[in-house]
Amino acid sequence: MPLTPLDIHNKEFTRGFRGYDEDEVNEFLDQVIKDYEMVIREKKELKERVDQLTERLGHFTNIEETLNKSILVAQETAEEVKGNATKESKLIIKEAEKNADRIIDEALHKSRRIAMEVEELKKQAKVFRTRLKMLVEAQLDMIETDDWDGLFETEVDPETEFEKEAVENNY
């Protein structure tokens, strides 16, 4: 068991014939007691400081473990989010490709339909042109007939015509 300052203070030495000077020994023991008390106080303070630091170390170790767990969870979450984003991007791409294919198919169908309509309009234009040509030719034939010559030879008396009109219209 370690010595206490009180043990040092109460220590009695046996006296010999020509022993040590009692005052000198007492002074030395007083100095040893002071130093020993100071060492014990420092030891106590250091022990308290070690306890505080140990407690803080435990606290920081706890925080470190929590942070490590949080980092792992964050990494797992990031991987999960990344995986989900990859899946979603693939779905979006597939959907876009489907839409693109549908739009292309519709455009091709519309293009074919328009081409067919254009061809039909060309045919109708040719038919119209042919009919118009035939009509114009028929009209020209009609103009070029001799029936017109007889009309130009007939004379009309303007006064007689005017009178007929007036009678008809009750003037």
HUQUIPE-V948946 format. One line per field, one symbol per residue. ss: DSSP state (a for helix, b for strand, c for the rest). phi: phi as a letter, one per 40 degrees, with the letter a starting at -180 (. if undefined). burial: b if it has 16 or more other C-alpha atoms within 10 Angstrom, else e. A space follows every 10 residues. Layout:
ss: ???
phi: ???
burial: ???
This chain:
ss: ccccaaaaaa cccccccccc caaaaaaaaa aaaaaaaaaa aaaaaaaaaa aaaaaaaaaa aaaaaaaaaa aaaaaaaaaa aaaaaaaaaa aaaaaaaaaa aaaaaaaaaa aaaaaaaaaa aaaaaaaaaa aaaaaaaaaa aaacccaaaa aaaccccaaa aaaaaaaaac c
phi: .ccbdcdccc cbbcbbcbcc cccccccccc cccdcccccc cccccccccc cccccccccc cdcccccccc cccccccccc cccccccccc cccccccccc cccccccccc cccccccccc cccccccccc cccccccccc cccccccccc ccccbbcccc cccccccccg c
burial: eeeebeeeee eeeeeeeeee eeeeeeeebe eebeebeeee eeeeeeeeee eeeeeeeeee eeeeeeeeee eeeeeeeeee eeeeeeeeee eeeeeeeeee eeeeeeeeee eeeeeeeeee eeeeeeeeee eeeeeeeeee eeeeeeeeee eeeeeeeeee eeeeeeeeee e
